[in-house]
Amino acid sequence: MNARRAVLSVLALAAVAAVAAAAYFSSGGENIEFEATDVGGVSWGRDFHLTGDDGAPRELADFRGKVVALYFGYTRCPDVCPLTMATLGESVRLLGEEGKRVQVIFVSVDPKHDKPKVLAQYVRSFHEGFLALYGDAAATARTAAEFKVEGGEHHSTPVFLFDPSGRLRLVAHPEASAESIAHDIRGLLPRA
C-alpha cells in the first residue's frame, strides 16, 4: 500500500510539473503578469475587413508576426482618442527596437468625416508607423459589433491587444499608462 501511495505521489508531482512547464514555455519562458485584462479564448474580436488609409484592403492576418494594438475612435474627438493615441505612441517608443514588431491600428467609427487623407495625417501625428482603417457605414458597424464597441461621439473604447499569431489576448482600458501598455506588449512578443 505504501508503494502504491509513493507511485501516486510521484505521478501527481509529475503532472503538476508538466502543467507548470507547459505554462512556462507557452509564455516564452517567462511567467508574465499582464496589467490589462486577459481575454484569451473569447469568441469575439476575431477579425476585421476594412480599408487602410493607403487604400489597401486590410484584415487581421495581414499583421501576423506582430503584436497588434487596435483602437476605435474618430479624428474629431476632442479628448479620449488623442490621449489614447498619444499613449500608444509613447508605448511604442518605450519599446525601442521591439517597437518595430508592433502595429498600432486606429479604426474610424466616423466614416462620414474621416476620409483617408485626414486619417493618415491624424495617426502619423502620433507615430510614423501607425495605420488607420476605415469602411463604409455597414463595414464600420460590422467591425464595431465584432469587437463589442459602441460608436459615436460618446465612447470610452479600450485598446485591444493581439498576440503575433493574431489572437485577441488583452484589453487595456483607455486610462492605462504608456508604461503599462508597453509592459503588456513586451509580454506578448515572442522571445528570441
N, C-alpha and C positions, 0 to 999 in steps of 0.2 A: 504493500500500500504506500509506503514512504517513497519507493522508487517511482511509483506512478505520479505522486504529487510532485516530485522533483522534475519529472519529464514535462508535466503540465505547466509547472512554473517556468521552465526553460522555454517552452513553446509560447507562453504568454509574453515573456520578455522579448522573444524574437519577433513576435507580432507587433509589439509596441515599438521596437527598434525599426522595423520595416516601415511602419507608418511615419515615424519621425524622419527617417531617411528620405522617404518619398516627399514629405513636406519640405525638407531642406533642399533637395535637388530641384524640385519644381519651382522654387523661388530663386533660382540662380545661385544656390549655395548660401544664401543668407536668409535669416528669418526677418522679413520686412514687416514692420508695424506701420500700416498706412494711416495717414491722418484723415483722408477723405473716407466717405462711406463705401465699403466694399459691396458691390452689387453683382459680382461674378455669378453667372448662371441665370440671370434674368432672361425672360423670353421677349423683351422689347429692346429697342435701341440697337437693332442688328445691322441696319444699312441705310443708305440714302442714295437717291438718284437725282442729282441736281447738276447745275452748270457752274463751272468755275468763272471767276472774274476775267479769265483769259479766253472764255468762250468754249472751253473743252468740257465735254460731259465728264462727270466725276461720280465715283462710288467709293465705298469704304475700301474695297480691295485694291484700289489704286495706291494706297498708302501702306500696304503690308511691309513689315520690316521696321516701321517707325511707330513710336508712341503717338497717338493722335489725341489732341485736346480739342474738343468740339464745343462751340458756344453759339447759342442762338441770340440774336439781337437785331437792332436796326440802327442805321447810321445817324438818325436824328435824335436818338436817345440822349438826354442831357446828363445822365449820371451813371447808372449801373453799368451800361455797356462800355463806355470809355474807361471806367475804372477797372472793370474786369479785364478788358483787353490790355490795358497798361500793366496790370498784374501778370497776365500771361506773358507779355513781352519781357518783363523783368525775370520771370521764372526761367524762360529760355536762356536769357543772358547769364543767369546764375549757374546754369548747367555747363557753361563753357563749351568745350568741344562736343560734349554729349548732346548739346542742343541741336546739333546737325541731324540727330536721329529722332527729332520731334517735329510733328506737323501740327500747327495750330490752325484750326478752321473756324471761320465765322460764318454762320448760316443766317442770312437775312430773313426776317419774318415780315418784311415790308416790301414785297415785290413791286408795288406801285411806285415807290420813291427811290428804292435802292437799285440804281442801274449799274452795270458792270464797271464803268469808269469811276463812279463815286465809290463803289465798294473797294476797288483796287487801291485808290488813294487812301481810303479810310484805314484798311487793315495794314498797309505798308507804313502808315504813320506810327504804328506801334512796334512793328518789326518787319524788316525787309523780306523775311521768309514766310510771312503769314499769307493765307489764302482765304478768299471769300467765295461763298457759294450762294446761288440764288435759283429760283424756279418760278414758274407761273403760280397763280393762286392755288391751283389744285395740287401741284407738286410740293409747294410750301406747306400746305395743310397736311398732306400725307406724311411728310417728314416730321413735322411738329407732333403729329399724333403718334408716330412710331417711337418718339422719344418722350412722350407724355409732357410736352411743352405747350404752354398756352402762349399764343402770340399777342400782338397788340402792344400798345404803349404802356401797359401796366403789367410789368413782369419782373420776376426775380429768378432768372434762369441759372441753374448750376452749370458747371463745366463737366462735360463727360470725358473721361479718360479711357482710351482703348489701349490694350497691350499690342505689341508688334504683330501678333497673329490676327488682329482685327476683332478681338473680343472686348466688349464693354466690361470694364473691371471696376472702375471707381467713379463716384460722383462727388465732386468738390463744390461746395457752396460758394456763391459769388464773394462772400466776405473772407474767403481763405486767403492767406498771405502768399506772396510770391515764394517765400522760403518753404512753406508747407506744400505748395503745388510742385515745386522743384524736387522736394524730397520724395513725393509720391511718384513723379515721373521717373526719377532715378531708380526707384524700386521696381518699376515696370520694365526698364531697359534690361535686355539680356547682358549678362556679364561675359566678358571676353575670356 
